[in-house]
Amino acid sequence: MTGSATTSPYGAWTSPYTSESLVSGVVRLGTPLSAAGSIWWTESRPTEAGRTVIVRRSPDGSTTDVTPAPFNARTRVHEYGGGAAVFAADGTVYASNFTDQKIHRIAPGATPEPLTHADGMRYADADLDPGRNRLVCVREDHTGGGEAVNTVVAVDLASGDETVVAEGHDFFAAPRMSPDGRWLCWLAWDHPNMPWDGCVLYIAEVDTLGAVSPPIAIAGGREESITQPTWAPDGTLYFTSDRSGYWNIHRLRDGEVSAVHRTDAEFGAPAWVFGMTTFAVLDASRLAAVYVDKGNWRLVTIDTRTGRMTEVPTPYTVLEEVAAHRGRVLAVAQSATVSETVVLIDPDSGAVEIVKRDSDTEVDERYISVAQPVEFPTEDGLTAYGYYYPPVNPDHAAPDGELPPLVVWSHGGPTGMTVPAYNPHLQYWTSRGFAVLDVDYGGSAGYGRAYRQRLAGRWGIVDVDDCCNGARYLAGKGMVDPGRLAIRGGSAGGYTTLSALTFRDVFAAGASLFGVGDLAGLATETHKFESRYLDSLVGPYPRDRAVYEERSPVHHVDRLNCPIIFFQGLDDKVVAPNQAERMVEALNAKGVPVAYLPFEGEGHGFRRADTIKRSNEAELYFYSRIFGFTPAGDIAPVDVANL
């Protein structure tokens, strides 16, 4: 509109961020890589039922979908996947297909054809061993009756036959061949550790026939986390270690391990998926790397001879999935006004070339709420962190004296982190008149090992306190309406949400997306990767059964009086649908306002366009009923029981 803004209640503002705009023409970008003279990346496409497509940009600038429909380049190893493809020098791609989980060979211009034969196997995180005409990768064997068995295998590229080359641990990651083909490295860890708790970097010599010698432990342990082993052309092995309290880049050279550059900042991240990269070898004497220091992201080059670190100026607030392409830095970048974009950055000048945007929609910056870093006091005299996003919409103004409702976002993981970057899903709320606080509660990544370990044995306490204290902090400063505080989160963030609503008296409503209501159910029903995660977050089960019951919202519905809306994928293998269903049943029996939206064909995290649209609109409608406003637009109502 033109002229003065229309006076409208918070929450009722019209917005250019519609549920349709969140998915129409939008893709999720990931895994940019350089191979065969080209740039490759993946696109998860909501309008194609969340199918992941491998895309290639050739040297002439043309782009091609490498994987035709219905091929879905996703692996289910660890359920979260990542590292689904590897690229040969001739342009051939070897990728896992989500439907059968087999590795397929995709020659340039050809139809995908299966390489591996066995059913019940999953593969991830491959590297090529061209001198022996094979690839090495992580294999997860689901053919037995008990827990899946993880190994590192070599797959012959001619026959598809498989040979185990590393075994004897619960988990493996990052098998990588040295450039001369003489050495193989990998990461391994065992229950109850997660890889960010501690893992070990091994190397082993490989003979001309491919046999692997007994491995040698290079770095790591039960209380030292290693990420991203990467061979340089000269045979140096780089990796990150948090032995200093922060993930810093180290190297193995001439049999000695040393830090390349040491600082109190994070050059690594929790390995929730395979193939995560935070640094790359640029040339014979330089690395390109990103680090995070209390939420601040920086791109730097590091001189490997002197350890000198030089910042590369960029217009971005977040840079992830770092690779090198012909002397330039390849990454997925975001800023306060730019969503996911694959970029090439000149490490000397900072000049940027746009490779691919996640959407062609032009963003009107007048409607964008920019992240404001906040630090606030929390329990035990400590400080927690987050990002505050105020309501922003030039077309509307709230009535005099009205304060905005606040939605606290609790991220997943719980060893995840939030980022200060443009997110249209968040702007959907702020442009309608909501304030948002995105909390990096104790346990989050990006602040060092000690901050991550605040959650040790205290999940459901520290995270809940930090989310509550963040909301109180903003309300105490008169920035939000203390009577209209909501909290929402997915997965582990859903557990924090349900716990905050059950065990604290701060929030008036909440939304749980595939969240955990019963810790014992999670410990006994979830997949292998996280089946012992709660040992460190809560305590060993069933030894600490009483603690599990004490902290599980499903056992304390008598204390829960806040309206809640639940969203759940019915194919979720991480958090079983019965977690939400039991909570809904208990709340219904008690007469607490509750809504439940299950989605066929969705797993842990929503990928389909219809699901994404419906879940956003339903959550908005739900808050409108609780907080007493009429949302703009034509939104299908939700059946809220007991209201």
Secondary structure in CASP SS format (residue, H / E / C, confidence):
PFRMAT SS
TARGET T0000
AUTHOR 0000-0000-0000
METHOD secondary structure of the structure
MODEL  1
M C 1.00
T C 1.00
G C 1.00
S C 1.00
A C 1.00
T E 1.00
T E 1.00
S C 1.00
P C 1.00
Y C 1.00
G C 1.00
A C 1.00
W C 1.00
T C 1.00
S C 1.00
P C 1.00
Y C 1.00
T C 1.00
S C 1.00
E C 1.00
S C 1.00
L C 1.00
V C 1.00
S C 1.00
G C 1.00
V C 1.00
V C 1.00
R E 1.00
L E 1.00
G E 1.00
T E 1.00
P E 1.00
L E 1.00
S E 1.00
A E 1.00
A C 1.00
G C 1.00
S E 1.00
I E 1.00
W E 1.00
W E 1.00
T E 1.00
E E 1.00
S E 1.00
R E 1.00
P H 1.00
T H 1.00
E H 1.00
A C 1.00
G C 1.00
R E 1.00
T E 1.00
V E 1.00
I E 1.00
V E 1.00
R E 1.00
R E 1.00
S C 1.00
P C 1.00
D C 1.00
G C 1.00
S C 1.00
T E 1.00
T E 1.00
D E 1.00
V C 1.00
T C 1.00
P C 1.00
A C 1.00
P C 1.00
F C 1.00
N C 1.00
A C 1.00
R C 1.00
T C 1.00
R C 1.00
V C 1.00
H C 1.00
E C 1.00
Y C 1.00
G C 1.00
G E 1.00
G C 1.00
A C 1.00
A E 1.00
V E 1.00
F E 1.00
A C 1.00
A C 1.00
D C 1.00
G C 1.00
T C 1.00
V E 1.00
Y E 1.00
A E 1.00
S E 1.00
N C 1.00
F C 1.00
T C 1.00
D C 1.00
Q C 1.00
K C 1.00
I E 1.00
H E 1.00
R E 1.00
I E 1.00
A C 1.00
P C 1.00
G C 1.00
A C 1.00
T C 1.00
P C 1.00
E E 1.00
P E 1.00
L C 1.00
T C 1.00
H C 1.00
A C 1.00
D C 1.00
G C 1.00
M E 1.00
R E 1.00
Y E 1.00
A E 1.00
D E 1.00
A E 1.00
D E 1.00
L E 1.00
D E 1.00
P H 1.00
G H 1.00
R H 1.00
N C 1.00
R E 1.00
L E 1.00
V E 1.00
C E 1.00
V E 1.00
R E 1.00
E E 1.00
D E 1.00
H C 1.00
T C 1.00
G C 1.00
G C 1.00
G C 1.00
E C 1.00
A C 1.00
V E 1.00
N E 1.00
T E 1.00
V E 1.00
V E 1.00
A E 1.00
V E 1.00
D E 1.00
L C 1.00
A C 1.00
S C 1.00
G C 1.00
D C 1.00
E E 1.00
T E 1.00
V E 1.00
V E 1.00
A E 1.00
E C 1.00
G C 1.00
H C 1.00
D C 1.00
F E 1.00
F E 1.00
A E 1.00
A E 1.00
P E 1.00
R E 1.00
M E 1.00
S C 1.00
P C 1.00
D C 1.00
G C 1.00
R C 1.00
W E 1.00
L E 1.00
C E 1.00
W E 1.00
L E 1.00
A E 1.00
W E 1.00
D C 1.00
H C 1.00
P C 1.00
N C 1.00
M C 1.00
P C 1.00
W C 1.00
D C 1.00
G C 1.00
C C 1.00
V E 1.00
L E 1.00
Y E 1.00
I E 1.00
A E 1.00
E E 1.00
V E 1.00
D C 1.00
T C 1.00
L C 1.00
G C 1.00
A C 1.00
V E 1.00
S C 1.00
P C 1.00
P C 1.00
I E 1.00
A E 1.00
I E 1.00
A E 1.00
G E 1.00
G E 1.00
R C 1.00
E C 1.00
E E 1.00
S C 1.00
I E 1.00
T E 1.00
Q E 1.00
P E 1.00
T E 1.00
W E 1.00
A C 1.00
P C 1.00
D C 1.00
G C 1.00
T C 1.00
L E 1.00
Y E 1.00
F E 1.00
T E 1.00
S E 1.00
D C 1.00
R C 1.00
S C 1.00
G C 1.00
Y C 1.00
W C 1.00
N E 1.00
I E 1.00
H E 1.00
R E 1.00
L E 1.00
R E 1.00
D C 1.00
G C 1.00
E E 1.00
V E 1.00
S E 1.00
A E 1.00
V C 1.00
H C 1.00
R C 1.00
T C 1.00
D C 1.00
A C 1.00
E E 1.00
F C 1.00
G C 1.00
A C 1.00
P C 1.00
A C 1.00
W C 1.00
V C 1.00
F E 1.00
G C 1.00
M C 1.00
T C 1.00
T C 1.00
F E 1.00
A E 1.00
V E 1.00
L E 1.00
D E 1.00
A C 1.00
S C 1.00
R E 1.00
L E 1.00
A E 1.00
A E 1.00
V E 1.00
Y E 1.00
V E 1.00
D E 1.00
K C 1.00
G C 1.00
N E 1.00
W E 1.00
R E 1.00
L E 1.00
V E 1.00
T E 1.00
I E 1.00
D E 1.00
T C 1.00
R C 1.00
T C 1.00
G C 1.00
R C 1.00
M E 1.00
T E 1.00
E E 1.00
V C 1.00
P C 1.00
T C 1.00
P C 1.00
Y C 1.00
T C 1.00
V E 1.00
L E 1.00
E E 1.00
E E 1.00
V E 1.00
A E 1.00
A E 1.00
H E 1.00
R C 1.00
G C 1.00
R E 1.00
V E 1.00
L E 1.00
A E 1.00
V E 1.00
A E 1.00
Q E 1.00
S C 1.00
A C 1.00
T C 1.00
V C 1.00
S C 1.00
E C 1.00
T E 1.00
V E 1.00
V E 1.00
L E 1.00
I E 1.00
D C 1.00
P C 1.00
D C 1.00
S C 1.00
G C 1.00
A C 1.00
V E 1.00
E E 1.00
I E 1.00
V E 1.00
K E 1.00
R E 1.00
D C 1.00
S C 1.00
D C 1.00
T C 1.00
E C 1.00
V C 1.00
D C 1.00
E H 1.00
R H 1.00
Y H 1.00
I C 1.00
S C 1.00
V C 1.00
A C 1.00
Q E 1.00
P E 1.00
V E 1.00
E E 1.00
F E 1.00
P E 1.00
T C 1.00
E H 1.00
D H 1.00
G H 1.00
L C 1.00
T E 1.00
A E 1.00
Y E 1.00
G E 1.00
Y E 1.00
Y E 1.00
Y E 1.00
P C 1.00
P C 1.00
V C 1.00
N C 1.00
P C 1.00
D C 1.00
H E 1.00
A E 1.00
A C 1.00
P C 1.00
D C 1.00
G C 1.00
E C 1.00
L C 1.00
P C 1.00
P C 1.00
L E 1.00
V E 1.00
V E 1.00
W E 1.00
S E 1.00
H C 1.00
G C 1.00
G C 1.00
P C 1.00
T C 1.00
G C 1.00
M C 1.00
T C 1.00
V C 1.00
P C 1.00
A C 1.00
Y C 1.00
N C 1.00
P H 1.00
H H 1.00
L H 1.00
Q H 1.00
Y H 1.00
W H 1.00
T H 1.00
S C 1.00
R C 1.00
G C 1.00
F C 1.00
A E 1.00
V E 1.00
L E 1.00
D E 1.00
V E 1.00
D E 1.00
Y C 1.00
G C 1.00
G C 1.00
S C 1.00
A C 1.00
G C 1.00
Y C 1.00
G C 1.00
R H 1.00
A H 1.00
Y H 1.00
R H 1.00
Q H 1.00
R H 1.00
L H 1.00
A C 1.00
G C 1.00
R C 1.00
W C 1.00
G C 1.00
I C 1.00
V H 1.00
D H 1.00
V H 1.00
D H 1.00
D H 1.00
C H 1.00
C H 1.00
N H 1.00
G H 1.00
A H 1.00
R H 1.00
Y H 1.00
L H 1.00
A H 1.00
G H 1.00
K C 1.00
G C 1.00
M C 1.00
V C 1.00
D C 1.00
P C 1.00
G C 1.00
R C 1.00
L E 1.00
A E 1.00
I E 1.00
R E 1.00
G E 1.00
G E 1.00
S C 1.00
A H 1.00
G H 1.00
G H 1.00
Y H 1.00
T H 1.00
T H 1.00
L H 1.00
S H 1.00
A H 1.00
L H 1.00
T H 1.00
F H 1.00
R C 1.00
D C 1.00
V C 1.00
F C 1.00
A C 1.00
A E 1.00
G E 1.00
A E 1.00
S E 1.00
L E 1.00
F C 1.00
G C 1.00
V C 1.00
G C 1.00
D C 1.00
L H 1.00
A H 1.00
G H 1.00
L H 1.00
A H 1.00
T H 1.00
E H 1.00
T C 1.00
H C 1.00
K H 1.00
F H 1.00
E H 1.00
S C 1.00
R C 1.00
Y H 1.00
L H 1.00
D H 1.00
S H 1.00
L H 1.00
V C 1.00
G C 1.00
P C 1.00
Y C 1.00
P C 1.00
R C 1.00
D C 1.00
R H 1.00
A H 1.00
V H 1.00
Y H 1.00
E H 1.00
E H 1.00
R C 1.00
S C 1.00
P H 1.00
V H 1.00
H H 1.00
H H 1.00
V H 1.00
D H 1.00
R H 1.00
L C 1.00
N C 1.00
C C 1.00
P C 1.00
I E 1.00
I E 1.00
F E 1.00
F E 1.00
Q E 1.00
G E 1.00
L C 1.00
D C 1.00
D C 1.00
K C 1.00
V C 1.00
V C 1.00
A C 1.00
P H 1.00
N H 1.00
Q H 1.00
A H 1.00
E H 1.00
R H 1.00
M H 1.00
V H 1.00
E H 1.00
A H 1.00
L H 1.00
N H 1.00
A H 1.00
K H 1.00
G C 1.00
V C 1.00
P C 1.00
V E 1.00
A E 1.00
Y E 1.00
L E 1.00
P E 1.00
F E 1.00
E C 1.00
G C 1.00
E C 1.00
G C 1.00
H C 1.00
G C 1.00
F C 1.00
R C 1.00
R C 1.00
A H 1.00
D H 1.00
T H 1.00
I H 1.00
K H 1.00
R H 1.00
S H 1.00
N H 1.00
E H 1.00
A H 1.00
E H 1.00
L H 1.00
Y H 1.00
F H 1.00
Y H 1.00
S H 1.00
R H 1.00
I H 1.00
F H 1.00
G C 1.00
F C 1.00
T C 1.00
P C 1.00
A C 1.00
G C 1.00
D C 1.00
I C 1.00
A C 1.00
P C 1.00
V C 1.00
D C 1.00
V C 1.00
A E 1.00
N C 1.00
L C 1.00
END
